[in-house]
Amino acid sequence: MPRRVGRACALLACSCLTAASVLAVAAVDLAARGGCDVRAIAAAGGWVSVDAVVVGDPVPTTGFGATRWRRGLDMVVVEHRSVRCAVRTPLDVVGGLGPEDVVVGDTITTSGVLGEGIRGPELSADDLVVTAPARALLRVVADVRADLLSATDGLSPQARGLVPGAAIGDTTRVPEEVTDAMLVTSLTHITAVSGGHVAVVVAAVAWCCGGLRLRRSARVLVAGAALTAFVLLVRPDPSVVRAAATGAVGLLALVLRRPAAAVPGLSAAVVVLLVLDPWLARSYGFVLSTVATAGLVTLAGPIARRIPGPRVLAFAVAVPVAAQLVCGPVLILLEPSVSVYAVPANLLACVALAPATILGLAATAVAPWWPAAATLIAWCAGLATGWIALVAQVFAALPGASLTWPEGLLGAAGLAVLTAVGVEGLRRAIPPLDERADP
């Protein structure tokens, strides 16, 4: 008993120290950035001048008459009523310039009316001036992504949108009806590149290295290079950064010849990332990626041991169940509804994720050099994404596919408590199969 108490106290002390470190870094960063209240300016509809870095691909918008484009920015400096402040606030800019005018990584300056948008502050501005172009590597990445879009132009509407989405996270051309169906069935993670895609890429590279009989050091170098290239290609969004950091911890364990433990690896990656950038905690993508991975490594095994049948099928069912259980309360904050058919939809769609991702990435690699071959490969990937779209639309059309739930923190907390009580009740009521087999 004293040993358990000592371990619990040490764990509590480490947790408090970690939280204090993250909060201290956030406080220092806040103090250094000044005091412009961007949300108050947006609520008042104030005129501002901003310096920002482009972090999102252009998406065509409707309802403005002429063709206009929405881009994601990471605002660095804002000037309002002659007061200039250093800030760090994501916002959308809506303007008339097309996709070829700026690329991700460009530093721009612009001015316009800052208002409140659906996703946060939104700036209406037609004149974006590039003050510092993106680095050469980012421009090469932008060209490669554009080549994939060109190679998929002639495919069916779902493949034209979902193949780039599954491969590189580009969702700018996914048909609206497919997007809505995937949202209802909790399949949007297929086009929101995260841990699943990173796992597919690393597993494919590891398989190739095994076939070539490379040494351990060479395998780590190849896997690390592939992981870095993949992050650059799909853009270092918060969820991608989390997945890549966890993968890097696993590679480090391989180098040190230490057993890779999932929970400590995930914890180390999240702590380091939050110390380096505390504002990642504001990103729903980062939070969902973290809790989903935590749910998989802690709940998938116990759930699978309670499902009769072949072990592979049991784990196939347990993975979407575990992910849905832990992600549900967070998703309520985004959309106050519960997806009824998320588990069977994910179970059926997951078989197409690996081929869609690998074939899509193969088309991406070939597109700059051989567009015709890239189109053929992308067509094959489109068969896999077609299955995903079909699953999403069939389940979304079923009666009661989405149930309304109370919104906000109260709704999230209620679903979390209900989930915890239900999981604990089932754990007590249904013992693992191996324990039931014991005399």
Disulfide bonds with the S-S distance in Angstrom:
Cys36-Cys85 2.02
